[in-house]
């Protein structure tokens, strides 16, 4: 495999003669199987060779000894061998060196796990270890909702540490009020603040049930007023949708993938999570149907596969999607070719909205979903039909779109308004 990347036989011989030459070649085979570019292999092999020689000089005699030498090597790398590039910080250079080394060690050292992205442990797990299990087994919450609880409780836990509270058993009404007031002062949406209070109420009830709190403080967390129909959906016009789609460069594999994603968002009003979870078996080419097996409301949907969406999906699957056994439809555009997540889909929608110069509050995948719903409202479809189409859990979620009649309001503003009365 080394001969595929290194032209000179002397280079191949020198790599294989290293005391970890076999392990380095094994890594090269793995990189090739994962679809990494040639330039990536050519950049990483010399780095691993330097690390192998460095570890051997420091006394390493087996692959199991290598992890203890990583940090010392990074320090030496930054001091002696780091490539000098404009604007390249020491932190970024260390990251670029540590990443390939730890990835290699995960392959050749049994049980090794790299540092990667820091994983936060569940908040309050020491004092209330069964809380998140309670959310799953007793309340029946979905994984996405569990992550929502973690998000808010991590911030509450950080607040307690910052004000010097050693544990949740010291929580008081004053502390709860101060925390909610501080969160409100950040300018977050009222609905988000309401979600925070809801999470706190559930947590406090559980803490009291388990005997950690002497009394139930959940009712001390006041709900902020959040009127259901007080906001306007952040949809865009159909002309602006055309600008967003035109902003996608469909000549590249990344563009082919993103174009199919944008069409799914605006044509069917899918959520980013629903697109991320699509698998190849959900596309029935023969009957021209697209299945969404598990929606937020707990049911499944099946749509006719529109011509434009079908052509975009076929173009991506034939000419841009990596060859892999993974059944997810949408994968990363660069190695390693893993399924993309809902956050990445929303980020791509944000990118193209901004690239197209479309000004909208909080741009993201939901902007295009709202646009799909608003277009159906403008076409005079029944709200129940629209709610079923986009997977709303209740009709109340769709009612917000019924109050927006932009064209009629525009006529009122330009004339005497009698023709629309």
N, C-alpha and C positions, 0 to 999 in steps of 0.2 A: 504493500500500500504506500510506503514512503516514496517509491519510485514515481508514483503518480504526481507527486508535488515537487520533488527535488530532482533537478536535471542531472547534477553532478554525482557520479557514483561515490566520490569521496565524502560528500555530505551525508549520503545515506549510510555509508559505513561508519562514519563518526557518530551518528545518532545511535546506531545499533550497538556500537561498542561501549556505550555508557552503561553503568551498572543498573540503570533503570530503562535501558533502551527498549526492552520488550514491552514494558508498561506504557512508555510513550507511544510506541507504534499501536498498541491496543487503543489508546485514546484517539489517535489519528483515524483508525478504522471507525470508531464510534462517531467522530465528528462527520465523517463522510456519510455514514448511514443516516445521521440526523439532518443532512442537507446543508451543512455549513459551507460557506464560500471558500474557495482556494486561498484567498488572501488571509482569511481567519486562521487557517491551518499554518500558513507560512509565518504568521506573526506569533502564534502560540507555541510552536515547537521549540524555537530558540529560547523562549522564556522558560519552558519546562526543563530544557537541558541545563540552563544556568542554575535553576533551582535544585536539580538533582546533584550537580557538582557541589553547590554550596552546602547542601545537607550532608553530603558525604564527608566534606572537610570538617563539618561540625560534629561528626561522629555517628551519623545515621548509618545503620547496617541493614535495615529492612524497611519495607514500605510502611509498616506500622509506626516507625520512628519519624516519619515525615511531618505529620501535623504539628509537632512541637517546634519545628523550625520555620514555619510559615511567616510569623511576624518578624523574626530576625531577618529573614530574606527580604521582606518588603522594605524594611529599613535600609538594608544594603542596596536594594534596587533603586530606591529613591535617591540615594547618595551617589551611586557610581554609574548605573546603567540606564537610568530613565531617559527615554527619548525626549528631547526638548522640542515642545510645540507651543506656538503662541496661545496664550490664554489657558494653558493646561495647568490646573492647580495640582498641588501635591496630593490632595484628597482624591481627586479624579484619577491621577496616575496610580495611586495605591489600589484603588478599586479595580482598575483595568488589569493590574497584575494579580491581585488576590482572586478575582473571579475565575479565571482559567485554572489557576493552581488548585483552588478548592473544588472546582468541577472535576478536574482530573483525579484528585484524591477521593472523591465520592465514588469514582469508578473503580479505583484500584485498591483502596483501603477499606476492608470490611467494617461496616458500621459507622464510617465517618460521615458527618453532616456539616456542611459549610455554614458559615455565619449567615449568609443570605440577608434577606430583609428581616429586620427584627420582628418577632412575633410576640405581641402582647398577650399575657395570660389573662384569663377571665377576671374581671374586677370583683373584689370581695370574696374570692374563692377560698381564702383561708378560713374566714368566719362563717360563710354560708356556702359550703361546697355543693349543695344540692340545688341551688337556685336555677341554674340554666337547665338542669335535668327537669326541674319542675315546669319550666316553660314549655318543654317538649312533651313530657308525658302527661301532665295534667291540663295544661292550657292548649296543647296541640298546635303550637306556633310553628311556622315554616322557617327553614334555615335563614332566609333573607330577613325575616322579622327578628330572629335571634341576633343577627349581626346588628340590627337596628338597636336592640337593647344594649348590646355591648358598647356601641358607639356612645350612647348617652351616659351609661354608667361609668365608662372610663373617664369621662369629663367630670362626673360627680366625684369619683375617687380622687382624681388629681386635685380637685378643689379642696377636699378634706385634708389632703396632705399639705397643701399650700397654706391653709389657715391653722395648721398644727393639731388637727384632730387625729388621734392615733387609730381609731377604728370606728366602724358603723354604729357600735353600741353607744357612742357619744353624740349621735345625731340629735338635734333639738329643732324645735319649730323655728327658732331664730336662724339657725344655720340653713335650714331649708329655704326660708324666705330670702336670705341673702344670696344663696346660690341661684335661685330663679331670677332674682332681680339682676344679678350679674349677667346671666345668660341673655336676658331681655335687652340689656344695655349694649350687647354686641351688634344689634340691628338685625337679628335673625327674623325670619317670617313668623307671624303669630302661630301658624299651623305647626311649625317646627318646635316652637316653644311649648305648644300644647302637647306635642308628642313627648317632649322631655318630661313634662309634668306627669303624663300618663305612665311613662316608664318608672318614674320615681314612686308613684302610688302603688304599682304592682310590687316593686321591690320592698317598700316599707311594710306592706301587708304581709309579705312572706317573712320578712325579718321578725315581725311581731309574732307570727304563727310559730316560728322556730324558737321563740324565747329570747332572741338576741335583743329586742327592744321591749321594755316593760309595758309600753302602751302603743296602740296603733296610731301612727302619725300620718297615715296616708291622707286623711281628710284635711290635714293642715296644709297640704299642697293645693293651692287654689288654681282653678283652671283659668287661663287667660281667655278673654272673649275672642273667638275666631268665627266670624260669620261665614256661613257656608257659601253664600253667593256674593261675597264682598269683593272678589277678585275677578279679573278677566283672563281667559285662557291665553297663553302666550303663543298663539298661532301666527302664521305668516301667510301672505297672499300666494295664490297659485303662480303668479309671475315670479315671485321670489323663490318659490320651490324650483322653478326652471333654472334660476341663477345658481342655486345650490348644486343642482345636478350637473350643470355645465362646468362648475368649478372642479369636478372630479376628473383627473387625467386618466382616462380609460385605456391608455396605451401601456400602462405598467401593471404588473400583477397586483400591486397594492390598490391601484385605481379600479381595477376590475372587481376586486372584492368589495371595496367601499361603495362602488356604484350599486351593486346588488343590495347591500345593506341599506343604503339611503332609500332605494325603491321600496324595500320591505317596510321601512318605517312609515313612509308617506302614503303607500298604497293600502296597507292593511292596518295601519295604526298599531303595530306591534310594539311591545315593550322591549327594551334592550336585552333584558334577561331572556325573553322568549326567543329572540333571534340568536343569542349566544348558545341556547340549548338545542337549536335545530340540528337534527342529524340527517344523513342522506336518505334514510328510510322515510322521513316525513314528506319527501317530494315524490309524488306519484305521477311520473311523466306520462304514463299511458292514459290515465284518466284525467290528467291535467288538474291535479288537486294538490293543495298545500295544507298539511296537517299541523296544528299547534296542539300538542297532546296534553299539556298541563298549564292552564292559565292561572292567573292570580285568584280568580273566583272559584277555582277548584274544578272547572269543567274543561272539556276539549272543544276545539273548533276546527273546521275544515273549510278552506276557501278555494274557489276556482283559481287556478294558476293563470294570472293574466299574461298576455303575450309579452309585454315589456319586461315583467319580472322574470318570466321563464327564460327569455333570451339572455338577460343579464346573469342569471344563475348558471345557465349552460356555458356562457362565455367564461365565467370564473372557474367553473369546475373543469372545463376542458383545457384551458390555456393558462391558468394562474394558480390553481390550488396545488399545494405540494402533494407528491405521491406518498401516501402514508396509510396505515391501517386504521387510523382514528376515524370514526364515523361522523364526527361533528362536521357540519357544513363549512363553517368559517374558522380558519386557522390563522395563526401569525404569518405575516408575509416574509419573515426572515427566521432562520433557524434559532432555537429549536422550534419545530413546527407543531405547536400545541394549540388547543382551542383558545380563542380569544374570549375575554370576559365581558360582562355587561358594562363595566366601567370604560373599557376600551371602545366599545361601540358608541357610548355616549360622548366620549372624547373625540371620536372621529366626526360625529355629527356637529359638535361644537366647532371643530377645525374648519369644516366646509361652510358652515354658516358665517363664520368670521371671514373666511377667504372670499366668499361671495359678497361681502359687505352688507349683510343683512343684520340690521340692528334689532335685537330682541333681548328682553330681560331673561337672564339665566339661560343662555342657549345650550342646547343639548338634544338628546334623542327625543325627549318628551315634546320639544318644539314641533317636530315633524309629526309626532303622534297627535298632538292637539290640532295640527293643521288638517290631518285626515278626518278627525271628528268634526271640525268646523265645516269642512267641505260637504260632509254628509248632512249636517244641519241646514246648510244653505240650499241643499238640493231637496229639502222638505221631507226627509226620511223621518219616521217616527222615532222618538227618543228611545223607546224600548228596543227597536231594531238596531239603532246605533250602538246602544249599550251592549247588546249581545254580540255585535260585530267586533267591537274592540275589547271585549272581555271585562266590562265593568261589573263589579260585584253587586251593585244596586243601582236603581234608576236615579238615585240622588246624585251619583257621580256624573251623570250625563246632563243633568238639568242646568248646570252652570253654562253650558254652551247655548241654551235656548234664549238667554237674555241679550245676546249680542246680535244686532242687526246693523252691521256697519254700513251697508249700502243705503238702507233707509235713513239712518242717522245723517249720512252725508247729504242726502237730498234735502233733509230738513235744514241743515246748515247752509245750503246753497240757495234755497228758495223759501217760499212761505210755508212749505210742508203740507199743504192741503192735499196733494196728490197721494200721500202715503197715509193719510188718516182714514 
